[in-house]
C-alpha cells in the first residue's frame, strides 16, 4: 500500500496544469487584444479631433498636400548625359 496515500494521479495533475495554463494564456490574449482594440478606438477618436482642430486653423494634416513638386527633367541624375 505504498501508493495508496496519493489520491491524485499524475495524469490528472498534468491535465489540471494544462487547463490552468490554457486559461492563463487565453486570458492574456483576450486582455491584450482588448487593450489593442481600445487603443485603436481611442487613437481614432483623437485623430479625428486633431483633424477638426487643424481644419479650424486652416492647416491640413494630409501629407499629400505637402508633397514636393517633381524634379525638373534636366536635374535628374539618372538621365544625365555623363551617366550614359
Secondary structure, 3 states (H helix, E strand, C coil): CCCCCCCCCHHHHHHHHHHHHHHHHHHHHHHHHHHHHHHHHHHHHHHHHHHHHHHHHCCCCCHHHHCCCCCCHHHCHHHCHHHC
